[in-house]
């Protein structure tokens, strides 16, 4: 396991430390989704986009899917015309890696309503955004700026019961975006399992 100093050094060496800054243009990307279709951030120009880092084997991810909290957050967002992109940056060499068909089957079983699930096995998207945990959430506004980065909520545990009393940061940030207001809490603590990059 990396120490804090080692992790900071690794992030600096790989260009992931603060790679994407809130208030700045969101890093462009293009990747195949779980069904094999190429998806680019540019495809959704003029729309609000949520990025959700996901690993089905992570207990923190399971907390939000088993409680249906993530699906409810996805549904509330997409009902408002928001694009929701789940991103799996687990490297193929890791035991948690799922092939595209497996990932697609898992999302369908969970009743997830993400617009697409991107396969980022080489970690390029994850590193560009500085994604550290699963889940880790980002919001890109219609102007292409990153306006939120952090956790789904303020209860950093893997206990599904905590969802009931948690403040959902993503819902709050999207409400601010819809109202044309600056996001009140633009950066929050992301919590969960580490993203399983090739050297993670």
FENLIN-V104363 format. One record per pair of residues at least 12 apart in sequence whose C-alpha atoms are under 10 Angstrom apart, sorted by the first residue. I is the first residue (numbers start at 1). J is the second residue. Records with the same first field share a line. If there is no record, write none. Layout:
# FENLIN-V104363
I = J  J
This chain:
# FENLIN-V104363
1 = 200
2 = 200
7 = 200
10 = 199  200
11 = 127  130  132
14 = 127  128  130
15 = 127  128  129  130
16 = 124  126  127  128  129  130  131  132
17 = 127  128  129  130  131  132
18 = 127  128  129  130  131
19 = 126  127  128  129  130  131
20 = 127  128  129  130  131  138  145  146  149
21 = 129  130  145  146  147  148  149  187
22 = 138  139  140  145  146  147  148  149  186  187
23 = 140  141  144  145  146  147  148  182  186
24 = 140  144  145  146  147
25 = 140  141  143  144  145  146  147
26 = 41  128  129  138  139  140  141  143  144  145  146  147
27 = 41  125  128  129  140  144  145  146
28 = 40  41  42  125  128  129  144
29 = 41  42  124  125  128
30 = 42  43  118  120  124  125
31 = 87  117  118  119  120  121  124  125
32 = 100  116  117  118  119  120
33 = 85  86  87  88  100  103  104  115  116  117  118  119  120
34 = 87  88  98  99  100  101  102  103  104  105  107  116  117  118  119
35 = 100  101  103  104  116  117  118  119
36 = 100  101  117  118  119
37 = 116  117  118
38 = 116  118  119
39 = 85  116  117  118
40 = 118
41 = 83  85  140  144
42 = 144
44 = 82  83  142  144
45 = 141  142  143  144
46 = 141  142  143  144
47 = 81  82  83  140  141  142  143  144
48 = 77  78  80  81  82  83  84  139  140  141  142  143  144  145  146  147  174  177  178
49 = 77  78  81  82  83  84  85  115  138  139  140  141  142  144  145  146  174
50 = 74  77  78  82  83  84  85  86  114  115  137  138  139  140  141  146  148  149  170  174
51 = 83  84  85  86  87  114  117  118  129  131  135  136  137  138  139  140  149
52 = 70  74  84  85  86  87  88  114  117  118  131  133  134  135  136  137  138  139  150  151  152
53 = 85  86  87  88  89  90  117  118  120  126  131  132  133  134  135  136  137  138  195
54 = 86  87  88  89  90  117  118  133  134  135  136  137  192  193  195
55 = 86  87  88  89  90  96  97  98  103  133  134  135  192  193  194  195  196
56 = 88  96  97  98  103  106  107  134  135
57 = 95  96  97  98  134  193
58 = 96  133  134  135  158  192  193  194  195
59 = 134  157  158  159  160  192  193
60 = 133  134  135  156  157  158  159  160  191  192  193
61 = 133  134  135  136  158  191  192  193
62 = 110  134  135  158  159  160
63 = 157  158  159  160  161  162  163  192
64 = 135  152  158  159  160  161  162  163
65 = 107  110  111  112  160
66 = 110  160
67 = 159  160  161  162  163  164
68 = 110  111  112  160  163
69 = 152  160  163  164  168
70 = 110  111  112  113  114  135  152
71 = 107  110  111  112  113  114
72 = 111  112  113
73 = 112  113  152  168  170  171
74 = 86  112  113  114  115  170  171
75 = 112  113  114
76 = 171  174
77 = 113  114  170  171  174  175
78 = 113  114  115
80 = 174  178
82 = 114  115  139  140  141  142  174  178
83 = 114  115  116  139  140
84 = 113  114  115  116  117  139
85 = 113  114  115  116  117  118  138
86 = 107  112  113  114  115  116  117  118  119  135  137
87 = 114  116  117  118  119  120  121  123  125  126  131  134  135  136  137
88 = 100  103  117  118  119  120  121  122  123  125  126  134  135  195  196
89 = 118  119  120  121  122  123  124  125  126  127  131  134  195  196  197  198
90 = 119  120  121  122  123  126  134  194  195  196  197  198  200
91 = 119  120  121  122  123  195  196  197  198  199  200
92 = 120  121  122  196  197  198
93 = 121  196  197  198  199
94 = 121  196  197  198  199  200
95 = 196
96 = 196
97 = 121  196
98 = 119  121
99 = 119  121
100 = 117  118  119
103 = 117  118  119
104 = 116  117  118
120 = 197
121 = 196  197  198
122 = 197  198
123 = 195  196  197  198
124 = 197
126 = 195  197
127 = 195  197
129 = 146  149
130 = 149
131 = 149  150  190  194  195
132 = 150  190  191  192  193  194  195  196  197
133 = 150  151  190  191  192  193  194  195  196
134 = 151  190  191  192  193  194  195  196
135 = 150  151  152  190  191  192  193  194  195
136 = 149  150  151  152  189  190  191  192  193  194  195
137 = 149  150  151  152  153  169  170  188  190
138 = 150  151  152  170  173  186  187
139 = 170  173  174  177  186
140 = 174  177
141 = 174  177  178
142 = 177
146 = 186
147 = 173  174  177  182  183  184  185  186  187
148 = 169  170  173  174  177  182  183  184  185  186  187  188
149 = 169  170  173  185  186  187  188  189  190
150 = 169  170  185  186  187  188  189  190  191
151 = 168  169  170  187  188  189  190  191  192
152 = 166  167  168  169  170  171  172  188  189  190  191
153 = 165  166  167  168  169  170  171  172  188  189  190  191
154 = 166  167  168  169  188  189  190  191
155 = 167  168  189  191
156 = 189  190  191  192
157 = 191  192
158 = 191  192  193
169 = 183  184  185  186  187  188  189
170 = 185  186
172 = 184  185  186
173 = 185  186  187
